[in-house]
Amino acid sequence: MLTEKLAVLPAKTGVYLFKNKRGRVIYVGKALNLRSRVSSYFSAGHSISPRTRVLVKNIADVEYLLTDSEIEALILESNLIKRHRPKYNIRLTDDKSYPYLRITLGEEYPRLEITRRLLKDGSRYFGPYPNVGAVQEILKLLQRIFPLRTCKQKKVKKKQRPCLNAYLGRCLAPCQGEVNKETYQELIKEVIHFLEGKEEKIVVKLTKEMQAAAEKLNFEKAAELRDQLRAIAEVREKQKVVSTSFADFDLLNYVGKPELACVQLFFVRGGKLIGSDYFLLEGEVEKEAEEVISAFLKQYYHQAKVIPRQVFLPVEVAEKSVLETWLAEKRGGRVVLQVPQRGLKKRLLILAAKNAQENLERELQLRKQRRQTRQKALADLAEILDLAEPPWRIEGFDLSGFQGSAVVAGMVVFEEGRPFPDQYRRFKVKTVEGSDDFAGLSEVLKRRLMRGLAGEQRFAIWPDLILVDGGRGQLSAVTKVRDELALAIPIIALTEQGEVFFEGCSIVLTDEAFNLLAQIRDEVHRFAITYHRLLRGKQSLSSVLDEIPGLGPQRRTALLEHFQFSLAKIRQASLEELKAVKGVGPKLAQQIWNFFQVSEE
């Protein structure tokens, strides 16, 4: 089968996926010529590394997806690596979301706030700030320096009395008409200059004002300005100056060991080092440095919200032109990948490598401890349950419902003691009415096992152990299903109170084994209840829309999908936005809009 697929691979640009005999994706790659690239793995005269040789031995199937360009292939490759987390790819171990400072320039009187969402709303964003505590502290200091409004409303309306911040001198109180737009906008410009790293002008200005106030014996004003200067000094102390050009750039370096590498990333904004973070890479990290750096760039900047104009690297990457073009498209402007040879940026690269080394050593020690704990837990389970070998794959099942309505089930998968979210599955209970945990779990487990017996791809891998959230009754019910299908998969039950049942009897586990099962039970409970809440939310939303005259099932579905199942988005939609929904004409759009306006009042 594999040989036949290799023979018909097209000589076109695309992405290829290697799978093992269990049907799991173990490697994802891209190529300008799929036939040539994939065939090279199996060519007798082709020189490959020992790890790649192991990869080839495990390939049982290959799939491919065609793309229109190399950049499109690069994006698809990043998406597939993130989704499947293949064993032999270099891959980021986690996604990180950073906070930013936002100035809401689209508002009449802009605000300064912390956000993790970057929207194209005319606001100005500064960051990222890897340390949440640090950015909160910076915001507090900036609010001491610049008396901007902190209220949340987008439009400032006249109020009977000002807020407490206005009494404390920390808000110019535009709601009282005590400041005009021009003066307020000048203050906003100063904030922007400060966050761009150009605070020297502000320091000079405040110093002159303080001296002038002191000469006029206005000591209260002079003390206020002195406090502002001290606050500025505090912020400056937290940010190391690394460039005199007020440049924005990222700088990274890495240290690698077999199967794990650590990339240290420095964020420089306005010529100042505002923060740093480290990222762990798994997979074929013993490859050449340019391949590791290239893999990191693809995966990190695929999810990054802000891309600076310059990114400094320790080595040149082979796909430099493609990566620069892709990054430029994401940024909306030119992006340059550079390797510094001397000076301050070269010294920063050395510092980044030292930080990466320290973080990697600490992570390796933690991983060793966690791995030993998982191995002991699985070995203890095998001994206590009298299994032939430690359970490599454990599947957990749980139900969730409210008074017998919208009953659903969740299935989670742990392999070698670790969760694999891409293997999780959700079920709607179809044949059971009301609250009947025994029947509901029996139905769900039977459907899962029947699909496995039928050879369905998503359920082709059999569990070595099944865990159900419940007690003796739930265990008895699902055991009958297993026996009816003549299967020999061991099943264990764990209650919320911590009781463990196996083969109809209460048993005692070691701490490590119990903690692992408790982790699986809690995870499947979370997964099932999240699905239940999602369905109930959609049902509640549908019931609200049922009240709108003229809105039938098809148009209701179209409306929900258009606004991403969000009642708030539908309520806030303008008449024009409602007209843009497929199948919704001007008359129906007006009825929907009128319905929510009346409801609001």
ZITAGI-V939980 format. One line per field, one symbol per residue. phi: phi as a letter, one per 30 degrees, with the letter a starting at -180 (. if undefined). burial: + if it has 24 or more other ideal C-beta (glycine too) atoms within 12 Angstrom, else -. A space follows every 10 residues. Layout:
BEGIN
phi=???
burial=???
END
This chain:
BEGIN
phi=.ddddddcdd dbdlbcbcbc ddiddcabbb adbddddddd dcdddddbde ddddeddcdc abbbbdbdad ddddddeddd dddchddccd bddacbccdb cbcdddcdbd ccbcbccccd cidccbkdcd cdeddddddd dddddcdddc ddddcdcdcd bdddddddic bdhddcidbd dddddddddd ddddddjcdd dddddddddd ddddddicdd dddddddddd ddddddddbd dbacchdcac bbbbbbbeia bbccccccbi ibddlbabbc ccjddddded ddddddeddd ddcddbbddb bcbdbdcdce dddddddddd diadbccbcd caiddddddd dddddddddd dddddddddd dddddddddd ddddchcdae ddbcccbacb abhichdbbb bcbcbhibdb edcdbbbcdc cccicbeddd dddddddddd ddddidedbd ddddacccdl cddddddddd deddchcbdd bbbbdddjdc bbhicdbccd eddddddddd eddddddddd dddddddddd dddddddddi cdeddddddd ddchhcdddd dddddddddd deicdedded ddddeddddd d
burial=----++--+- -+++++++++ ---+++++++ ++-++-+++- ++-------- -+--++-+++ +++++-+--+ +-++++++-+ ++-+++++++ +++--+-+++ ++++--+-++ +++++----- --++++++++ ---++--++- ++++++++++ +----+---- -++--+--++ +++++---+- ---+--++++ +++++++++- -++-++---+ ---------- ---++--++- ++--++-++- -++---++++ ++++++--++ ++++++++++ ++++++++++ +++++-+-+- ++++++++++ ++++++++++ +++++-+-+- -+++-++--+ ----++++++ ---++--++- +++-+++-++ --++------ --++-+++++ ++-++-+--+ ++++++++++ +----+++++ +++++-++++ --+++++++- -+----++++ +++++++++- -+------++ ++++++++++ ++-++++++- ++------++ +++++---++ ++----+-+- -+++++++++ +++++-+++- ++--+--+-- +--++--+-- +---++-+++ -++-+-+--+ +-+----+-- +--+---++- +++-++---- -
END
